[in-house]
Amino acid sequence: MTSRRARAALSLALSLGATSLQPMTASACSCAQPTGPGMIYLGDDDRLPQDARGITWFYPSKYRTLLRSVTLEREIGGGFLAHVPVSIEHAGPLALIVPRGGFVADSRYHLRIELYDDSMLDYRGELRPFATWQRYERVIRIDPVALTRAGEPVTLTLGAPTRRRVRVNSRPCSVEHEATVVPVKVSLSPALEPYRGSLLFSTFVAEGDSSAEATAELAWRPSEHLCQKPPPGRTWLSPDAPAGDDLLYVNCEPRPAPRAKRTFAQRAPRLLAEGRHRVRVEVSTLDGRFSVSSAWEEFELRCAPADPGAGLSDRAATTRDANARARAGARGES
């Protein structure tokens, strides 16, 4: 009897040991700190217009402890650089690096950002002694053009509604669900297009069409992951699409039956309801000197049941229909 009890105890201990060695599933997102100097908003080939008040920069405020220095120098010929004093003006999550006296047209500036390595922070979030740092440099060209004289530049082109799966932020971190989507293409004037990357874009959506009563507009800013929100002035398609281009959608995941447990896909945010809506896109600079908006464009989102024959060839569809008629005839249906 004693030996049987010993074997049973040993078996129980082994089973508990095996259970404790099973990998654990994380209950929350693991959000890594950003690497590099953040995001610097510049046009094509790192260009800015002459009337830009400064350089727009996004670096999350909770990591600003890592910032060592920001310097700006202007090329003055002969391979020499002249130091340009700057001030950093914070506007919410963004910052504006402002050169004293403004930019000089047809000039090239060297922007240097020095950051401490994130491993140099101790448990209190303070820098360790003798912390190491890295330097990042961008060469910025100032064009002799004025952004404020670029005209009314914003027009929208909406694609046809299509059914597909989208990935959005939800518990625990990110989830895919069925949706009907409408792509939004933002077109700028030829004078403004080279500076697209230096501009801030905001998408707004309102319920109903132009004949409906005015409704409050919603700032449209979904994201694919709880830890990967789009930078300010960018949509959730960034950086895989041109700045400003967007994707509108309605959640078409079937709702759960009464008292049934919801899946993660069914818990995903339902930002827009089915029906008709309007959309516009606002384009601006951080300093507020330039701001224009597109006209409202109407679109409709519906979660119509998917056609079971979608994607079938004509021959396959004909065979499917013939089989359906044969089954109906066998049941005596007309």
Stockholm file with secondary structure:
# STOCKHOLM 1.0

chainA/1-334         MTSRRARAALSLALSLGATSLQPMTASACSCAQPTGPGMIYLGDDDRLPQDARGITWFYPSKYRTLLRSVTLEREIGGGFLAHVPVSIEHAGPLALIVPRGGFVADSRYHLRIELYDDSMLDYRGELRPFATWQRYERVIRIDPVALTRAGEPVTLTLGAPTRRRVRVNSRPCSVEHEATVVPVKVSLSPALEPYRGSLLFSTFVAEGDSSAEATAELAWRPSEHLCQKPPPGRTWLSPDAPAGDDLLYVNCEPRPAPRAKRTFAQRAPRLLAEGRHRVRVEVSTLDGRFSVSSAWEEFELRCAPADPGAGLSDRAATTRDANARARAGARGES
#=GR chainA/1-334 SS CHHHHHHHHHHHHHHHHHHHTSCCCCSSCCCCCCCSSCEEECCGGGEEETTCCSEEEECCGGGGGGEEEEEEEEEEETTEEEEECEEEEEETTEEEEEETTCCCTTEEEEEEEEEECGGGBCTTSCBCTTCCEEEEEEEEEEESCCGGGSCSCCEEEECCCEEEEEEEECSSSEEEEEEEEEEEEEECCTTTGGGGGGSEEEEEEEESCTTSCCCCCEECCCCSCTTCCCCTTCCTTTTSSCTTCEEEEEECCCCCCTTCCCCHHHHSCCCSCSEEEEEEEEEECTTSSCEEECCCEEEEECCCCCCTTTTCCHHHHHHHHHHHHHHHHHTTCC
#=GC SS_cons         CHHHHHHHHHHHHHHHHHHHTSCCCCSSCCCCCCCSSCEEECCGGGEEETTCCSEEEECCGGGGGGEEEEEEEEEEETTEEEEECEEEEEETTEEEEEETTCCCTTEEEEEEEEEECGGGBCTTSCBCTTCCEEEEEEEEEEESCCGGGSCSCCEEEECCCEEEEEEEECSSSEEEEEEEEEEEEEECCTTTGGGGGGSEEEEEEEESCTTSCCCCCEECCCCSCTTCCCCTTCCTTTTSSCTTCEEEEEECCCCCCTTCCCCHHHHSCCCSCSEEEEEEEEEECTTSSCEEECCCEEEEECCCCCCTTTTCCHHHHHHHHHHHHHHHHHTTCC
//
